[in-house]
Amino acid sequence: MDLTSRKCVPCEGGIPKLEGPALDPLLAAVPAWDRRGDKIHRHLRFADFAAAMAFVNAMAAVAEAEGHHPDFEVHGWNHVDVTIWTHAAGGLTENDFILAAKLDALPEARGARA
């Protein structure tokens, strides 16, 4: 499943969250992400602070282009935690997995460790 070729669809409510078996192929498509209830999460550890911030800036550009914005935290000097879900749906939608796949494809993410 190539989620990176898809585009996030604007969501302003009324779209139901995905549940049960519908999530299985999407979760399999982004194996670096962990499901945490109605959200997906990824922890990334970088070589240094500059690399962590390069990822954050690249992530911001992708999120803005997709119109779908994750929650994230930079901590320590080289750790970034990213959490994604669709606020308007109150849980996970395909948009979340599209964004996760696009973040995984960033060159800045490829050098990160879990």
N, C-alpha and C positions, 0 to 999 in steps of 0.2 A: 504494500500500500504506500504510494508516494504522496505523502501529505505536503511535501514542500512545493509541489506544483499547484496546490490549491490556494485559494484566497479566503481569508476570514470574511464572513457575511455579517453585516451590521445586525446587532441584536439589541432591541430595546424592550424586551419582555415578550411574553407570549410563546416563546420557544421553550419546550419542555427539556429538562435536563435528561441526559442519557443515563440509563441504569442497567444493571444486570448484564446479560450476554452481549448487549449492543456495545459495551465498553471493551470487550475482550480484544477484537482486532485492532482497535485504536491504541490500547495499552501496549500491545505487542509491537506496534509500529514505532513506539518511543521507549525502548527498553531502559534507557538511562533514568527515566522518571518513575517515581513511586506514587502510587495512589494513596491518598490520605483522606479517606471519607469521600467528600464531593469535590476534592481538589487533587491536582497532581503537583509534585514537588521534585526539585532536583537540587542537590548540593554539588557545588563545583569548587575545587581548590586549585589555585593558580601558583605559578612559580614565584610571583611577587605582586606587590600592590599595583604596579603599572599594568600588568597583564589582567588583573581582576577588573580594573577600571576600563581597560580597552574592551573587555567583554560587556560590561555594563553599558558603555556607550553604543556598542554595536547592537546590543539587545534593545536599547531605547529606540534606535532607528528602525529596527524591524517591527517593534510593537507599534510605533507611530504609523508606519506604512500599512500595517494590518488593521489599525483601529482597534486593537485588542491589547490591553496593557496588564502585564503581570505585576504581582507584588514581589518585591525583592529586598534583600538585606545584604549589605556588605559588612562583614565582621572579621575580627582578627585583622590581619593586614593582607590576606590573600584568599579569603573565603567569600563565596556568594551563594545565597540560598534564593531560589526562585520558586514561587508558588503561582499556579495558574488555575483559574476557574472562571466561569461566566457568571458575573454578579447578577445580571438580569434574569438568568434561569435558575439561580440558586444552586448551581452545581456544574457538572461537566457537560460541554457540548463539543461538537466536532471542531469548533474554532480553537478550543484549548489545545487540542492535539496538533492542529495545523501550526499554531504558534510554537509549541514545544519542538516540533520537527524542524521548523525554520531556525530556532535558536540552536538546536543541536548541530545544524549544518554550518553555523558560523565558523570561520577559520579560528576565531578567538576561543571558541568552545572546544575545539579539537585538542588543544594542548592541556586542557584541564583534567584533573583527576577527581575521582569521587571522594 
